[in-house]
Amino acid sequence: MKLQVLGRRLHYWLAIGVALPALAIFSTGILLQLKKQVAWVQPPEQRGTGTAPALTMDQVLAACRGVPEAGVRDWNDIQRVDVRPGRGLIKVWARNSWEVQLDAQTGAVLQAAYRRSDLIESIHDGSWFHPVAKLWLFLPAGVVLLLMWASGLYLFWLPIWVKRRRRLTAARRPRMSDPAES
């Protein structure tokens, strides 16, 4: 079988095999690229007053308890805390995916909103489906997509290369003179 035919068949069947994981990777990748521009994906970052945090951790916890949507009762309900001194901001991610943004100086709640970027990222890497799916479905799909990219480039450039080679070969061949001219 010619290499070109084999490449086309391989490309064809690999595309079918990775169609669903690739759809998940591409669509969530687009959303993640836009997470700072689309508030639905990730709440926009607010600005607080001051540049140095003046709150204690107990004050941060108390402020988060005041936001019913966040469902924060104690530190077990908080996934992580992000301090942004340059923006005068403290971001608190609750375990239920709500984000509470606090003024680092006053402790005022600047914004409370649902944060979808972590969920989208876990779908993107496959860990949302099952831990095994990440390594045994999404990783091979990524490798196959890389191979398809390479074979697609090959299939794209091969006809161009063949035509160019034929043209160069034809240009190098000495022209036969027309017998009628002699």
Secondary structure, DSSP 8 states (H G I E B T S, - for coil): --HHHHHHHHHHHHHHHTHHHHHHHHHHHHHHHTTTT-TTTS------SSSS----HHHHHHHHHT-GGGT-SSGGGEEEEEEEGGGTEEEEEETTSEEEEEETTT--EEEEEE--HHHHHHHHHSTTT-HHHIIIIIHHHHHHHHHHHHHHHHHHHHHHHHHHHHHHHHHHS-----GGG-
